[in-house]
């Protein structure tokens, strides 16, 4: 049975370190992307609430206009 040379083990350590570095950088970028997505989703939720509120306000304004028109006809 042949023994593995020291060059092989050095090469394996270098491969492992390289893989760890690349994986760590990938993981870090993924966390940053998740933070950006959370901010985006928060803005979308807030915009939806704002749109609903605006729609409700427009309905109330229309009702008041109808009430004013009915009062002016009398």
mmCIF file as gemmi writes it, N, C-alpha and C atoms, coordinates in Angstrom:
data_model
loop_
_atom_site.group_PDB
_atom_site.id
_atom_site.type_symbol
_atom_site.label_atom_id
_atom_site.label_alt_id
_atom_site.label_comp_id
_atom_site.label_asym_id
_atom_site.label_entity_id
_atom_site.label_seq_id
_atom_site.pdbx_PDB_ins_code
_atom_site.Cartn_x
_atom_site.Cartn_y
_atom_site.Cartn_z
_atom_site.occupancy
_atom_site.B_iso_or_equiv
_atom_site.pdbx_formal_charge
_atom_site.auth_seq_id
_atom_site.auth_asym_id
_atom_site.pdbx_PDB_model_num
ATOM 1 N N . UNK Axp A 1 ? 0.837 -1.171 0 1 0 ? 1 A 1
ATOM 2 C CA . UNK Axp A 1 ? 0 0 0 1 0 ? 1 A 1
ATOM 3 C C . UNK Axp A 1 ? 0.884 1.237 0 1 0 ? 1 A 1
ATOM 4 N N . UNK Axp A 2 ? 0.653 2.074 -0.962 1 0 ? 2 A 1
ATOM 5 C CA . UNK Axp A 2 ? 1.467 3.277 -1.1 1 0 ? 2 A 1
ATOM 6 C C . UNK Axp A 2 ? 1.022 4.333 -0.103 1 0 ? 2 A 1
ATOM 7 N N . UNK Axp A 3 ? 2.017 5.01 0.455 1 0 ? 3 A 1
ATOM 8 C CA . UNK Axp A 3 ? 1.703 6.129 1.339 1 0 ? 3 A 1
ATOM 9 C C . UNK Axp A 3 ? 1.45 7.355 0.483 1 0 ? 3 A 1
ATOM 10 N N . UNK Axp A 4 ? 0.553 8.194 0.968 1 0 ? 4 A 1
ATOM 11 C CA . UNK Axp A 4 ? 0.269 9.427 0.236 1 0 ? 4 A 1
ATOM 12 C C . UNK Axp A 4 ? 1.38 10.426 0.511 1 0 ? 4 A 1
ATOM 13 N N . UNK Axp A 5 ? 1.813 11.101 -0.531 1 0 ? 5 A 1
ATOM 14 C CA . UNK Axp A 5 ? 2.934 12.021 -0.404 1 0 ? 5 A 1
ATOM 15 C C . UNK Axp A 5 ? 2.52 13.298 0.318 1 0 ? 5 A 1
ATOM 16 N N . UNK Axp A 6 ? 3.511 13.998 0.81 1 0 ? 6 A 1
ATOM 17 C CA . UNK Axp A 6 ? 3.241 15.26 1.515 1 0 ? 6 A 1
ATOM 18 C C . UNK Axp A 6 ? 2.692 16.307 0.553 1 0 ? 6 A 1
ATOM 19 N N . UNK Axp A 7 ? 3.091 16.236 -0.72 1 0 ? 7 A 1
ATOM 20 C CA . UNK Axp A 7 ? 2.551 17.176 -1.703 1 0 ? 7 A 1
ATOM 21 C C . UNK Axp A 7 ? 1.039 17.007 -1.845 1 0 ? 7 A 1
ATOM 22 N N . UNK Axp A 8 ? 0.591 15.757 -1.809 1 0 ? 8 A 1
ATOM 23 C CA . UNK Axp A 8 ? -0.843 15.489 -1.901 1 0 ? 8 A 1
ATOM 24 C C . UNK Axp A 8 ? -1.582 16.151 -0.746 1 0 ? 8 A 1
ATOM 25 N N . UNK Axp A 9 ? -1.062 15.987 0.473 1 0 ? 9 A 1
ATOM 26 C CA . UNK Axp A 9 ? -1.74 16.557 1.64 1 0 ? 9 A 1
ATOM 27 C C . UNK Axp A 9 ? -1.7 18.077 1.628 1 0 ? 9 A 1
ATOM 28 N N . UNK Axp A 10 ? -0.609 18.644 1.177 1 0 ? 10 A 1
ATOM 29 C CA . UNK Axp A 10 ? -0.53 20.109 1.061 1 0 ? 10 A 1
ATOM 30 C C . UNK Axp A 10 ? -1.562 20.6 0.055 1 0 ? 10 A 1
ATOM 31 N N . UNK Axp A 11 ? -1.66 19.896 -1.055 1 0 ? 11 A 1
ATOM 32 C CA . UNK Axp A 11 ? -2.636 20.26 -2.077 1 0 ? 11 A 1
ATOM 33 C C . UNK Axp A 11 ? -4.062 20.133 -1.534 1 0 ? 11 A 1
ATOM 34 N N . UNK Axp A 12 ? -4.349 19.104 -0.762 1 0 ? 12 A 1
ATOM 35 C CA . UNK Axp A 12 ? -5.684 18.924 -0.19 1 0 ? 12 A 1
ATOM 36 C C . UNK Axp A 12 ? -6.012 20.042 0.799 1 0 ? 12 A 1
ATOM 37 N N . UNK Axp A 13 ? -5.02 20.463 1.592 1 0 ? 13 A 1
ATOM 38 C CA . UNK Axp A 13 ? -5.23 21.565 2.538 1 0 ? 13 A 1
ATOM 39 C C . UNK Axp A 13 ? -5.523 22.851 1.777 1 0 ? 13 A 1
ATOM 40 N N . UNK Axp A 14 ? -4.787 23.093 0.71 1 0 ? 14 A 1
ATOM 41 C CA . UNK Axp A 14 ? -5.015 24.295 -0.105 1 0 ? 14 A 1
ATOM 42 C C . UNK Axp A 14 ? -6.405 24.248 -0.728 1 0 ? 14 A 1
ATOM 43 N N . UNK Axp A 15 ? -6.806 23.098 -1.251 1 0 ? 15 A 1
ATOM 44 C CA . UNK Axp A 15 ? -8.158 22.964 -1.816 1 0 ? 15 A 1
ATOM 45 C C . UNK Axp A 15 ? -9.221 23.22 -0.749 1 0 ? 15 A 1
ATOM 46 N N . UNK Axp A 16 ? -9.012 22.672 0.426 1 0 ? 16 A 1
ATOM 47 C CA . UNK Axp A 16 ? -9.967 22.869 1.518 1 0 ? 16 A 1
ATOM 48 C C . UNK Axp A 16 ? -10.072 24.328 1.922 1 0 ? 16 A 1
ATOM 49 N N . UNK Axp A 17 ? -8.928 25.007 2.025 1 0 ? 17 A 1
ATOM 50 C CA . UNK Axp A 17 ? -8.937 26.426 2.39 1 0 ? 17 A 1
ATOM 51 C C . UNK Axp A 17 ? -9.619 27.258 1.311 1 0 ? 17 A 1
ATOM 52 N N . UNK Axp A 18 ? -9.343 26.93 0.063 1 0 ? 18 A 1
ATOM 53 C CA . UNK Axp A 18 ? -9.975 27.656 -1.044 1 0 ? 18 A 1
ATOM 54 C C . UNK Axp A 18 ? -11.481 27.442 -1.033 1 0 ? 18 A 1
ATOM 55 N N . UNK Axp A 19 ? -11.898 26.211 -0.844 1 0 ? 19 A 1
ATOM 56 C CA . UNK Axp A 19 ? -13.328 25.916 -0.787 1 0 ? 19 A 1
ATOM 57 C C . UNK Axp A 19 ? -13.984 26.659 0.371 1 0 ? 19 A 1
ATOM 58 N N . UNK Axp A 20 ? -13.342 26.671 1.531 1 0 ? 20 A 1
ATOM 59 C CA . UNK Axp A 20 ? -13.881 27.377 2.687 1 0 ? 20 A 1
ATOM 60 C C . UNK Axp A 20 ? -14.016 28.866 2.44 1 0 ? 20 A 1
ATOM 61 N N . UNK Axp A 21 ? -13.024 29.452 1.783 1 0 ? 21 A 1
ATOM 62 C CA . UNK Axp A 21 ? -13.061 30.88 1.48 1 0 ? 21 A 1
ATOM 63 C C . UNK Axp A 21 ? -14.187 31.201 0.507 1 0 ? 21 A 1
ATOM 64 N N . UNK Axp A 22 ? -14.293 30.425 -0.549 1 0 ? 22 A 1
ATOM 65 C CA . UNK Axp A 22 ? -15.345 30.664 -1.545 1 0 ? 22 A 1
ATOM 66 C C . UNK Axp A 22 ? -16.721 30.449 -0.923 1 0 ? 22 A 1
ATOM 67 N N . UNK Axp A 23 ? -16.883 29.406 -0.14 1 0 ? 23 A 1
ATOM 68 C CA . UNK Axp A 23 ? -18.165 29.129 0.502 1 0 ? 23 A 1
ATOM 69 C C . UNK Axp A 23 ? -18.527 30.241 1.485 1 0 ? 23 A 1
ATOM 70 N N . UNK Axp A 24 ? -17.545 30.736 2.235 1 0 ? 24 A 1
ATOM 71 C CA . UNK Axp A 24 ? -17.792 31.831 3.175 1 0 ? 24 A 1
ATOM 72 C C . UNK Axp A 24 ? -18.218 33.1 2.46 1 0 ? 24 A 1
ATOM 73 N N . UNK Axp A 25 ? -17.564 33.413 1.352 1 0 ? 25 A 1
ATOM 74 C CA . UNK Axp A 25 ? -17.94 34.601 0.579 1 0 ? 25 A 1
ATOM 75 C C . UNK Axp A 25 ? -19.343 34.442 0.009 1 0 ? 25 A 1
ATOM 76 N N . UNK Axp A 26 ? -19.659 33.265 -0.478 1 0 ? 26 A 1
ATOM 77 C CA . UNK Axp A 26 ? -20.996 32.996 -1.018 1 0 ? 26 A 1
ATOM 78 C C . UNK Axp A 26 ? -22.052 33.147 0.069 1 0 ? 26 A 1
ATOM 79 N N . UNK Axp A 27 ? -21.774 32.611 1.237 1 0 ? 27 A 1
ATOM 80 C CA . UNK Axp A 27 ? -22.714 32.686 2.351 1 0 ? 27 A 1
ATOM 81 C C . UNK Axp A 27 ? -22.932 34.141 2.772 1 0 ? 27 A 1
ATOM 82 N N . UNK Axp A 28 ? -21.866 34.924 2.793 1 0 ? 28 A 1
ATOM 83 C CA . UNK Axp A 28 ? -21.967 36.337 3.154 1 0 ? 28 A 1
ATOM 84 C C . UNK Axp A 28 ? -22.821 37.099 2.144 1 0 ? 28 A 1
ATOM 85 N N . UNK Axp A 29 ? -22.597 36.869 0.876 1 0 ? 29 A 1
ATOM 86 C CA . UNK Axp A 29 ? -23.387 37.542 -0.166 1 0 ? 29 A 1
ATOM 87 C C . UNK Axp A 29 ? -24.854 37.121 -0.09 1 0 ? 29 A 1
ATOM 88 N N . UNK Axp A 30 ? -25.109 35.882 0.235 1 0 ? 30 A 1
ATOM 89 C CA . UNK Axp A 30 ? -26.478 35.405 0.369 1 0 ? 30 A 1
ATOM 90 C C . UNK Axp A 30 ? -27.183 36.114 1.522 1 0 ? 30 A 1
ATOM 91 N N . UNK Axp A 31 ? -26.491 36.33 2.635 1 0 ? 31 A 1
ATOM 92 C CA . UNK Axp A 31 ? -27.073 37.061 3.763 1 0 ? 31 A 1
ATOM 93 C C . UNK Axp A 31 ? -27.403 38.493 3.365 1 0 ? 31 A 1
ATOM 94 N N . UNK Axp A 32 ? -26.503 39.14 2.62 1 0 ? 32 A 1
ATOM 95 C CA . UNK Axp A 32 ? -26.753 40.508 2.165 1 0 ? 32 A 1
ATOM 96 C C . UNK Axp A 32 ? -27.978 40.555 1.247 1 0 ? 32 A 1
ATOM 97 N N . UNK Axp A 33 ? -28.101 39.587 0.381 1 0 ? 33 A 1
ATOM 98 C CA . UNK Axp A 33 ? -29.25 39.524 -0.521 1 0 ? 33 A 1
ATOM 99 C C . UNK Axp A 33 ? -30.548 39.31 0.26 1 0 ? 33 A 1
ATOM 100 N N . UNK Axp A 34 ? -30.502 38.481 1.288 1 0 ? 34 A 1
ATOM 101 C CA . UNK Axp A 34 ? -31.688 38.264 2.122 1 0 ? 34 A 1
ATOM 102 C C . UNK Axp A 34 ? -32.11 39.556 2.812 1 0 ? 34 A 1
ATOM 103 N N . UNK Axp A 35 ? -31.148 40.348 3.289 1 0 ? 35 A 1
ATOM 104 C CA . UNK Axp A 35 ? -31.474 41.631 3.924 1 0 ? 35 A 1
ATOM 105 C C . UNK Axp A 35 ? -32.146 42.572 2.927 1 0 ? 35 A 1
ATOM 106 N N . UNK Axp A 36 ? -31.628 42.611 1.708 1 0 ? 36 A 1
ATOM 107 C CA . UNK Axp A 36 ? -32.229 43.469 0.686 1 0 ? 36 A 1
ATOM 108 C C . UNK Axp A 36 ? -33.64 43.004 0.349 1 0 ? 36 A 1
ATOM 109 N N . UNK Axp A 37 ? -33.841 41.704 0.282 1 0 ? 37 A 1
ATOM 110 C CA . UNK Axp A 37 ? -35.175 41.18 -0.005 1 0 ? 37 A 1
ATOM 111 C C . UNK Axp A 37 ? -36.155 41.517 1.118 1 0 ? 37 A 1
ATOM 112 N N . UNK Axp A 38 ? -35.683 41.455 2.368 1 0 ? 38 A 1
ATOM 113 C CA . UNK Axp A 38 ? -36.544 41.817 3.494 1 0 ? 38 A 1
ATOM 114 C C . UNK Axp A 38 ? -36.965 43.278 3.403 1 0 ? 38 A 1
ATOM 115 N N . UNK Axp A 39 ? -36.025 44.156 3.058 1 0 ? 39 A 1
ATOM 116 C CA . UNK Axp A 39 ? -36.359 45.575 2.896 1 0 ? 39 A 1
ATOM 117 C C . UNK Axp A 39 ? -37.372 45.761 1.77 1 0 ? 39 A 1
ATOM 118 N N . UNK Axp A 40 ? -37.156 45.075 0.673 1 0 ? 40 A 1
ATOM 119 C CA . UNK Axp A 40 ? -38.068 45.179 -0.47 1 0 ? 40 A 1
ATOM 120 C C . UNK Axp A 40 ? -39.465 44.698 -0.09 1 0 ? 40 A 1
ATOM 121 N N . UNK Axp A 41 ? -39.535 43.556 0.575 1 0 ? 41 A 1
ATOM 122 C CA . UNK Axp A 41 ? -40.838 43.018 0.971 1 0 ? 41 A 1
ATOM 123 C C . UNK Axp A 41 ? -41.546 43.954 1.94 1 0 ? 41 A 1
ATOM 124 N N . UNK Axp A 42 ? -40.799 44.595 2.834 1 0 ? 42 A 1
ATOM 125 C CA . UNK Axp A 42 ? -41.384 45.548 3.769 1 0 ? 42 A 1
ATOM 126 C C . UNK Axp A 42 ? -41.978 46.729 3.013 1 0 ? 42 A 1
ATOM 127 N N . UNK Axp A 43 ? -41.279 47.207 2.01 1 0 ? 43 A 1
ATOM 128 C CA . UNK Axp A 43 ? -41.781 48.333 1.216 1 0 ? 43 A 1
ATOM 129 C C . UNK Axp A 43 ? -43.038 47.923 0.455 1 0 ? 43 A 1
ATOM 130 N N . UNK Axp A 44 ? -43.053 46.734 -0.095 1 0 ? 44 A 1
ATOM 131 C CA . UNK Axp A 44 ? -44.229 46.26 -0.832 1 0 ? 44 A 1
ATOM 132 C C . UNK Axp A 44 ? -45.432 46.168 0.102 1 0 ? 44 A 1
ATOM 133 N N . UNK Axp A 45 ? -45.228 45.65 1.307 1 0 ? 45 A 1
ATOM 134 C CA . UNK Axp A 45 ? -46.328 45.553 2.272 1 0 ? 45 A 1
ATOM 135 C C . UNK Axp A 45 ? -46.851 46.939 2.638 1 0 ? 45 A 1
ATOM 136 N N . UNK Axp A 46 ? -45.934 47.871 2.882 1 0 ? 46 A 1
ATOM 137 C CA . UNK Axp A 46 ? -46.349 49.227 3.243 1 0 ? 46 A 1
ATOM 138 C C . UNK Axp A 46 ? -47.072 49.902 2.087 1 0 ? 46 A 1
ATOM 139 N N . UNK Axp A 47 ? -46.622 49.675 0.871 1 0 ? 47 A 1
ATOM 140 C CA . UNK Axp A 47 ? -47.268 50.265 -0.298 1 0 ? 47 A 1
ATOM 141 C C . UNK Axp A 47 ? -48.677 49.709 -0.474 1 0 ? 47 A 1
ATOM 142 N N . UNK Axp A 48 ? -48.859 48.429 -0.233 1 0 ? 48 A 1
ATOM 143 C CA . UNK Axp A 48 ? -50.186 47.821 -0.332 1 0 ? 48 A 1
ATOM 144 C C . UNK Axp A 48 ? -51.142 48.453 0.677 1 0 ? 48 A 1
ATOM 145 N N . UNK Axp A 49 ? -50.687 48.653 1.896 1 0 ? 49 A 1
ATOM 146 C CA . UNK Axp A 49 ? -51.517 49.296 2.919 1 0 ? 49 A 1
ATOM 147 C C . UNK Axp A 49 ? -51.851 50.723 2.511 1 0 ? 49 A 1
ATOM 148 N N . UNK Axp A 50 ? -50.873 51.43 1.976 1 0 ? 50 A 1
ATOM 149 C CA . UNK Axp A 50 ? -51.093 52.81 1.522 1 0 ? 50 A 1
ATOM 150 C C . UNK Axp A 50 ? -52.116 52.852 0.387 1 0 ? 50 A 1
ATOM 151 N N . UNK Axp A 51 ? -52.027 51.932 -0.544 1 0 ? 51 A 1
ATOM 152 C CA . UNK Axp A 51 ? -52.985 51.886 -1.651 1 0 ? 51 A 1
ATOM 153 C C . UNK Axp A 51 ? -54.396 51.615 -1.148 1 0 ? 51 A 1
ATOM 154 N N . UNK Axp A 52 ? -54.528 50.719 -0.186 1 0 ? 52 A 1
ATOM 155 C CA . UNK Axp A 52 ? -55.849 50.431 0.378 1 0 ? 52 A 1
ATOM 156 C C . UNK Axp A 52 ? -56.417 51.663 1.075 1 0 ? 52 A 1
ATOM 157 N N . UNK Axp A 53 ? -55.572 52.361 1.811 1 0 ? 53 A 1
ATOM 158 C CA . UNK Axp A 53 ? -56.008 53.568 2.511 1 0 ? 53 A 1
ATOM 159 C C . UNK Axp A 53 ? -56.428 54.648 1.52 1 0 ? 53 A 1
ATOM 160 N N . UNK Axp A 54 ? -55.674 54.795 0.452 1 0 ? 54 A 1
ATOM 161 C CA . UNK Axp A 54 ? -55.997 55.79 -0.574 1 0 ? 54 A 1
ATOM 162 C C . UNK Axp A 54 ? -57.324 55.452 -1.246 1 0 ? 54 A 1
ATOM 163 N N . UNK Axp A 55 ? -57.529 54.194 -1.541 1 0 ? 55 A 1
ATOM 164 C CA . UNK Axp A 55 ? -58.783 53.763 -2.165 1 0 ? 55 A 1
ATOM 165 C C . UNK Axp A 55 ? -59.962 54.066 -1.25 1 0 ? 55 A 1
ATOM 166 N N . UNK Axp A 56 ? -59.804 53.786 0.023 1 0 ? 56 A 1
ATOM 167 C CA . UNK Axp A 56 ? -60.859 54.068 0.998 1 0 ? 56 A 1
ATOM 168 C C . UNK Axp A 56 ? -61.126 55.568 1.082 1 0 ? 56 A 1
ATOM 169 N N . UNK Axp A 57 ? -60.077 56.371 1.072 1 0 ? 57 A 1
ATOM 170 C CA . UNK Axp A 57 ? -60.237 57.828 1.128 1 0 ? 57 A 1
ATOM 171 C C . UNK Axp A 57 ? -60.975 58.335 -0.107 1 0 ? 57 A 1
ATOM 172 N N . UNK Axp A 58 ? -60.676 57.802 -1.258 1 0 ? 58 A 1
ATOM 173 C CA . UNK Axp A 58 ? -61.364 58.216 -2.488 1 0 ? 58 A 1
ATOM 174 C C . UNK Axp A 58 ? -62.848 57.862 -2.427 1 0 ? 58 A 1
ATOM 175 N N . UNK Axp A 59 ? -63.167 56.701 -1.873 1 0 ? 59 A 1
ATOM 176 C CA . UNK Axp A 59 ? -64.577 56.325 -1.727 1 0 ? 59 A 1
ATOM 177 C C . UNK Axp A 59 ? -65.299 57.301 -0.797 1 0 ? 59 A 1
ATOM 178 N N . UNK Axp A 60 ? -64.654 57.678 0.304 1 0 ? 60 A 1
ATOM 179 C CA . UNK Axp A 60 ? -65.272 58.632 1.229 1 0 ? 60 A 1
ATOM 180 C C . UNK Axp A 60 ? -65.465 59.988 0.567 1 0 ? 60 A 1
ATOM 181 N N . UNK Axp A 61 ? -64.482 60.428 -0.202 1 0 ? 61 A 1
ATOM 182 C CA . UNK Axp A 61 ? -64.598 61.711 -0.913 1 0 ? 61 A 1
ATOM 183 C C . UNK Axp A 61 ? -65.764 61.658 -1.896 1 0 ? 61 A 1
ATOM 184 N N . UNK Axp A 62 ? -65.869 60.56 -2.629 1 0 ? 62 A 1
ATOM 185 C CA . UNK Axp A 62 ? -66.98 60.415 -3.58 1 0 ? 62 A 1
ATOM 186 C C . UNK Axp A 62 ? -68.327 60.447 -2.86 1 0 ? 62 A 1
ATOM 187 N N . UNK Axp A 63 ? -68.409 59.809 -1.697 1 0 ? 63 A 1
ATOM 188 C CA . UNK Axp A 63 ? -69.656 59.83 -0.93 1 0 ? 63 A 1
ATOM 189 C C . UNK Axp A 63 ? -70.003 61.25 -0.493 1 0 ? 63 A 1
ATOM 190 N N . UNK Axp A 64 ? -68.999 62.001 -0.058 1 0 ? 64 A 1
ATOM 191 C CA . UNK Axp A 64 ? -69.244 63.386 0.358 1 0 ? 64 A 1
ATOM 192 C C . UNK Axp A 64 ? -69.674 64.246 -0.829 1 0 ? 64 A 1
ATOM 193 N N . UNK Axp A 65 ? -69.088 64.005 -1.98 1 0 ? 65 A 1
ATOM 194 C CA . UNK Axp A 65 ? -69.494 64.758 -3.172 1 0 ? 65 A 1
ATOM 195 C C . UNK Axp A 65 ? -70.95 64.458 -3.513 1 0 ? 65 A 1
ATOM 196 N N . UNK Axp A 66 ? -71.333 63.186 -3.406 1 0 ? 66 A 1
ATOM 197 C CA . UNK Axp A 66 ? -72.728 62.811 -3.671 1 0 ? 66 A 1
ATOM 198 C C . UNK Axp A 66 ? -73.665 63.466 -2.661 1 0 ? 66 A 1
ATOM 199 N N . UNK Axp A 67 ? -73.272 63.502 -1.397 1 0 ? 67 A 1
ATOM 200 C CA . UNK Axp A 67 ? -74.091 64.144 -0.366 1 0 ? 67 A 1
ATOM 201 C C . UNK Axp A 67 ? -74.239 65.635 -0.643 1 0 ? 67 A 1
ATOM 202 N N . UNK Axp A 68 ? -73.142 66.292 -1.039 1 0 ? 68 A 1
ATOM 203 C CA . UNK Axp A 68 ? -73.198 67.719 -1.356 1 0 ? 68 A 1
ATOM 204 C C . UNK Axp A 68 ? -74.091 67.968 -2.568 1 0 ? 68 A 1
ATOM 205 N N . UNK Axp A 69 ? -74.002 67.107 -3.552 1 0 ? 69 A 1
ATOM 206 C CA . UNK Axp A 69 ? -74.831 67.275 -4.75 1 0 ? 69 A 1
ATOM 207 C C . UNK Axp A 69 ? -76.307 67.122 -4.395 1 0 ? 69 A 1
ATOM 208 N N . UNK Axp A 70 ? -76.627 66.179 -3.53 1 0 ? 70 A 1
ATOM 209 C CA . UNK Axp A 70 ? -78.02 65.981 -3.114 1 0 ? 70 A 1
ATOM 210 C C . UNK Axp A 70 ? -78.528 67.173 -2.303 1 0 ? 70 A 1
ATOM 211 N N . UNK Axp A 71 ? -77.683 67.76 -1.469 1 0 ? 71 A 1
ATOM 212 C CA . UNK Axp A 71 ? -78.089 68.926 -0.678 1 0 ? 71 A 1
ATOM 213 C C . UNK Axp A 71 ? -78.311 70.142 -1.567 1 0 ? 71 A 1
ATOM 214 N N . UNK Axp A 72 ? -77.504 70.294 -2.595 1 0 ? 72 A 1
ATOM 215 C CA . UNK Axp A 72 ? -77.634 71.441 -3.5 1 0 ? 72 A 1
ATOM 216 C C . UNK Axp A 72 ? -78.877 71.334 -4.372 1 0 ? 72 A 1
ATOM 217 N N . UNK Axp A 73 ? -79.381 70.156 -4.61 1 0 ? 73 A 1
ATOM 218 C CA . UNK Axp A 73 ? -80.58 69.966 -5.433 1 0 ? 73 A 1
ATOM 219 C C . UNK Axp A 73 ? -81.841 70.374 -4.671 1 0 ? 73 A 1
ATOM 220 N N . UNK Axp A 74 ? -81.811 70.346 -3.379 1 0 ? 74 A 1
ATOM 221 C CA . UNK Axp A 74 ? -83.004 70.644 -2.576 1 0 ? 74 A 1
ATOM 222 C C . UNK Axp A 74 ? -83.253 72.083 -2.531 1 0 ? 74 A 1
